[in-house]
Amino acid sequence: MPARALIRIEDADDPRIAGFREIRERDLTRREGRFIAEGTVVLNLLVDSRDGAGAFAAESLLLLENRVEGLASLIERLPDDVPVHIASKTVMNAIAGFDIHRGVLALGVRKNSPTAQALLASLPENALVVAACGIANHDNIGAIFRNAAAFGADAVLLDETCCDPLYRKALRVSVGSVLRIPYAREGSIADLLTALREDGFSLWGLSPRGSIDIRQITPGNRAALLTGTEGEGLPQEVLASIQTARIPQAPGLDSLNAGTATGVALFAIASAMGRI
């Protein structure tokens, strides 16, 4: 058992755990960068996060009482000013507003949010970036970050129409990769393309009618993969201004979902760059 004092919560209306209340209905990502992290994998990444790799921190924890002993080593790594609350399953379910299976929640905060230009300026000479336009599905956003981590991308850029990757479901689907991959979410896709061009990136977009097979891509030392929303894909004006590639598929289907397509394309590009 950890040596620190644990705060037992007996009442779901206890003001000390207000940030965890009704988390399905409350979009904490709109509150000064605060968000809910769920599960031990994500919590470990949050606890170990450092300024250069995401600038996130845990503000407080809420744990199912029977999970405490198994999380003792993690709790010991927490700063002294991070309170750890524990509750029974009945109370924890009442707090969250649904049945908590993992029994591990943390209230996190993003301490700083770099601009796209500042983020690009911090990247090495050889760099791989993922840029997304109009991704409104939280599963796809999470998958894009997970793919970016798996294939060694240095950063993710999201335009202002993409959903927030700190949304609880997106963060969970990413298996915490949102906390590992530096990202910026701002401006229009045109703004992001301008910033990427100014930093010397070759721009590649995915399209079922792309000009070359993704396996034939020659990305160079600085490459950016652009992906758009399902169905419509990238806007035509964007596709007309960049190089395009297609992912060969069996007859009868015209596209993959955004998360899957990004993973396949990142594998091809990272391989061509010698990153994996």
C-alpha positions as CSV (number, residue, x, y, z in Angstrom):
1,M,0.0,0.0,0.0
2,P,1.3,3.5,-0.8
3,A,2.4,5.6,2.1
4,R,0.5,8.7,1.0
5,A,-2.8,9.6,2.5
6,L,-5.8,8.4,0.4
7,I,-9.0,10.5,0.4
8,R,-12.1,8.3,0.7
9,I,-15.2,9.6,-1.0
10,E,-18.5,8.4,0.4
11,D,-20.8,10.9,-1.4
12,A,-21.0,11.4,-5.2
13,D,-21.7,15.1,-4.6
14,D,-18.5,15.6,-2.6
15,P,-17.0,18.9,-4.1
16,R,-13.5,17.5,-4.0
17,I,-14.3,15.2,-7.0
18,A,-16.4,17.7,-8.9
19,G,-14.2,17.4,-11.9
20,F,-15.1,13.7,-12.3
21,R,-18.8,14.1,-12.1
22,E,-21.0,13.1,-15.0
23,I,-18.0,12.8,-17.3
24,R,-20.0,11.6,-20.3
25,E,-22.0,14.8,-20.4
26,R,-19.2,17.3,-19.6
27,D,-16.7,18.2,-22.2
28,L,-13.7,19.0,-19.9
29,T,-11.4,19.6,-22.9
30,R,-13.2,23.0,-23.2
31,R,-12.2,23.9,-19.7
32,E,-8.7,25.4,-19.7
33,G,-7.2,22.3,-21.3
34,R,-8.5,19.9,-18.7
35,F,-9.6,16.3,-19.6
36,I,-10.4,12.9,-18.2
37,A,-7.8,10.1,-18.6
38,E,-9.1,6.6,-18.2
39,G,-7.3,3.3,-17.5
40,T,-3.8,2.3,-16.3
41,V,-2.0,2.6,-19.6
42,V,-3.2,6.2,-20.2
43,L,-2.6,7.1,-16.5
44,N,1.0,5.8,-16.7
45,L,1.7,8.0,-19.7
46,L,0.1,11.0,-18.0
47,V,2.1,10.6,-14.8
48,D,5.3,10.2,-16.8
49,S,4.6,13.1,-19.2
50,R,7.2,15.8,-19.4
51,D,7.2,19.3,-21.0
52,G,9.1,18.3,-24.1
53,A,6.8,15.4,-24.9
54,G,3.3,16.8,-24.5
55,A,3.3,19.2,-21.5
56,F,0.6,17.3,-19.6
57,A,0.1,16.7,-15.9
58,A,-2.2,14.9,-13.6
59,E,-4.2,17.1,-11.2
60,S,-6.1,14.4,-9.3
61,L,-7.0,10.7,-9.3
62,L,-10.2,8.8,-8.6
63,L,-9.7,5.1,-8.1
64,L,-11.9,2.2,-7.3
65,E,-10.9,1.1,-3.8
66,N,-9.9,-2.5,-4.9
67,R,-7.5,-1.1,-7.5
68,V,-5.3,0.9,-5.1
69,E,-2.9,-1.9,-4.1
70,G,-2.1,-2.9,-7.7
71,L,-1.4,0.8,-8.5
72,A,0.9,1.4,-5.6
73,S,4.0,2.0,-7.6
74,L,2.2,4.4,-9.9
75,I,0.8,6.3,-7.0
76,E,4.3,6.6,-5.5
77,R,5.4,8.4,-8.6
78,L,2.8,11.2,-8.3
79,P,3.9,14.6,-7.1
80,D,2.9,15.2,-3.5
81,D,0.3,17.8,-4.4
82,V,-1.8,15.4,-6.5
83,P,-4.7,14.1,-4.4
84,V,-5.7,10.5,-4.7
85,H,-9.4,9.8,-4.1
86,I,-10.8,6.3,-3.6
87,A,-14.4,5.1,-3.7
88,S,-16.6,2.0,-3.8
89,K,-17.9,0.9,-7.1
90,T,-21.4,2.2,-6.2
91,V,-20.1,5.6,-5.4
92,M,-17.7,5.8,-8.3
93,N,-20.5,4.8,-10.8
94,A,-22.7,7.6,-9.3
95,I,-19.9,10.1,-9.7
96,A,-19.1,9.2,-13.3
97,G,-22.6,8.7,-14.4
98,F,-22.1,5.2,-15.9
99,D,-20.6,1.9,-14.9
100,I,-16.9,2.2,-14.5
101,H,-15.2,-1.0,-15.5
102,R,-11.5,0.0,-15.2
103,G,-11.9,1.8,-12.0
104,V,-9.1,4.2,-12.8
105,L,-9.7,7.9,-13.7
106,A,-7.5,10.9,-13.6
107,L,-8.2,14.6,-14.2
108,G,-5.4,15.9,-16.4
109,V,-4.4,19.3,-17.8
110,R,-2.5,20.4,-20.8
111,K,0.0,22.9,-19.5
112,N,0.8,24.6,-22.8
113,S,-0.4,24.4,-26.4
114,P,2.2,25.2,-29.0
115,T,1.2,26.8,-32.3
116,A,1.6,24.9,-35.5
117,Q,4.5,27.1,-36.5
118,A,6.3,26.7,-33.1
119,L,5.8,22.9,-33.2
120,L,7.2,22.6,-36.8
121,A,10.2,24.8,-35.8
122,S,11.0,22.4,-33.0
123,L,11.2,19.3,-35.3
124,P,14.5,17.7,-36.5
125,E,15.8,18.1,-40.0
126,N,14.4,14.7,-41.0
127,A,10.7,14.8,-39.9
128,L,7.4,13.1,-40.5
129,V,4.2,14.9,-39.7
130,V,0.5,13.9,-40.0
131,A,-1.9,16.6,-40.8
132,A,-5.7,16.1,-40.6
133,C,-8.7,18.1,-41.9
134,G,-12.2,17.8,-40.7
135,I,-11.9,14.6,-38.7
136,A,-15.0,14.7,-36.4
137,N,-15.0,11.1,-35.3
138,H,-13.3,10.5,-32.0
139,D,-12.4,6.9,-32.8
140,N,-10.6,8.1,-36.0
141,I,-8.7,10.9,-34.1
142,G,-7.6,8.3,-31.5
143,A,-6.5,5.9,-34.2
144,I,-4.6,8.5,-36.1
145,F,-2.5,9.4,-33.0
146,R,-2.0,5.7,-32.3
147,N,-0.7,5.2,-35.9
148,A,1.5,8.2,-35.6
149,A,3.1,6.8,-32.5
150,A,3.5,3.3,-34.0
151,F,5.2,4.5,-37.2
152,G,7.5,7.2,-35.7
153,A,5.7,10.4,-36.7
154,D,7.2,13.5,-35.0
155,A,4.0,15.5,-34.7
156,V,0.3,15.8,-35.6
157,L,-1.3,18.9,-36.9
158,L,-5.1,19.2,-36.8
159,D,-7.2,22.0,-38.4
160,E,-9.8,23.8,-36.3
161,T,-12.6,21.5,-37.7
162,C,-11.1,18.4,-36.2
163,C,-12.5,17.2,-32.9
164,D,-10.4,17.6,-29.8
165,P,-8.0,14.6,-29.2
166,L,-8.3,15.1,-25.5
167,Y,-11.9,14.0,-25.6
168,R,-12.1,10.9,-23.3
169,K,-12.9,8.4,-26.1
170,A,-10.2,9.7,-28.5
171,L,-7.6,9.6,-25.7
172,R,-8.6,6.0,-24.8
173,V,-8.6,4.8,-28.5
174,S,-5.2,6.3,-28.9
175,V,-4.0,4.2,-26.0
176,G,-2.5,7.4,-24.5
177,S,-0.6,8.3,-27.7
178,V,-2.2,11.8,-27.6
179,L,0.0,12.4,-24.6
180,R,3.1,11.2,-26.4
181,I,2.9,12.8,-29.8
182,P,3.3,16.6,-29.9
183,Y,0.3,18.2,-31.6
184,A,-1.3,21.5,-32.5
185,R,-5.0,22.1,-33.3
186,E,-5.7,25.5,-34.8
187,G,-6.6,27.4,-38.0
188,S,-7.7,26.2,-41.4
189,I,-6.2,23.4,-43.5
190,A,-4.9,26.2,-45.8
191,D,-3.0,27.7,-42.8
192,L,-1.5,24.3,-42.0
193,L,-0.4,23.7,-45.6
194,T,1.3,27.1,-45.7
195,A,3.2,26.4,-42.5
196,L,4.3,23.0,-43.7
197,R,5.5,24.4,-47.1
198,E,7.4,27.2,-45.4
199,D,9.2,24.5,-43.3
200,G,10.2,22.6,-46.4
201,F,7.8,19.6,-46.1
202,S,6.7,17.6,-49.1
203,L,2.9,17.3,-48.9
204,W,1.2,14.0,-49.7
205,G,-2.6,13.5,-49.6
206,L,-4.6,10.3,-49.6
207,S,-7.2,9.8,-52.2
208,P,-8.8,6.8,-53.9
209,R,-7.8,8.5,-57.2
210,G,-4.3,9.4,-56.1
211,S,-1.7,9.8,-58.8
212,I,0.6,7.1,-57.6
213,D,0.4,3.9,-55.6
214,I,1.3,4.6,-51.9
215,R,4.1,2.0,-52.2
216,Q,5.8,4.1,-54.8
217,I,6.0,7.2,-52.7
218,T,9.3,9.1,-52.5
219,P,8.8,11.4,-49.5
220,G,12.2,13.0,-49.0
221,N,13.6,14.1,-45.7
222,R,10.6,16.1,-44.5
223,A,7.2,14.7,-45.3
224,A,3.6,15.4,-44.3
225,L,0.8,13.0,-44.8
226,L,-2.6,14.7,-45.1
227,T,-5.8,12.9,-44.4
228,G,-9.4,14.0,-44.6
229,T,-12.8,13.0,-43.2
230,E,-14.5,9.8,-44.3
231,G,-16.7,10.0,-47.3
232,E,-15.7,13.4,-48.6
233,G,-12.0,13.1,-48.0
234,L,-9.7,16.0,-48.4
235,P,-11.2,19.1,-50.1
236,Q,-10.7,19.2,-53.9
237,E,-8.7,22.5,-53.6
238,V,-6.3,20.8,-51.2
239,L,-5.9,17.7,-53.4
240,A,-5.2,20.0,-56.4
241,S,-2.4,21.7,-54.6
242,I,-0.4,18.7,-53.3
243,Q,0.9,15.3,-54.4
244,T,-1.6,12.5,-54.0
245,A,-1.3,8.8,-53.4
246,R,-3.8,5.9,-53.4
247,I,-4.0,2.7,-51.3
248,P,-4.7,-0.2,-53.7
249,Q,-7.8,-2.2,-52.6
250,A,-9.8,-5.2,-53.8
251,P,-12.6,-4.3,-56.2
252,G,-15.9,-3.2,-54.7
253,L,-14.7,-0.7,-52.1
254,D,-13.7,2.9,-52.8
255,S,-12.1,3.8,-49.5
256,L,-10.9,2.8,-46.0
257,N,-11.8,4.6,-42.9
258,A,-9.6,7.5,-41.9
259,G,-7.8,5.7,-39.1
260,T,-7.0,2.6,-41.1
261,A,-6.0,4.6,-44.2
262,T,-3.6,6.7,-42.2
263,G,-2.0,3.6,-40.6
264,V,-1.4,2.0,-44.0
265,A,0.0,5.2,-45.5
266,L,2.2,6.0,-42.6
267,F,3.7,2.5,-42.7
268,A,4.6,3.1,-46.4
269,I,6.0,6.6,-45.9
270,A,7.9,5.7,-42.7
271,S,9.4,2.7,-44.6
272,A,10.4,4.8,-47.5
273,M,12.1,7.3,-45.1
274,G,13.9,4.5,-43.4
275,R,12.2,5.2,-40.0
276,I,11.0,1.7,-39.3
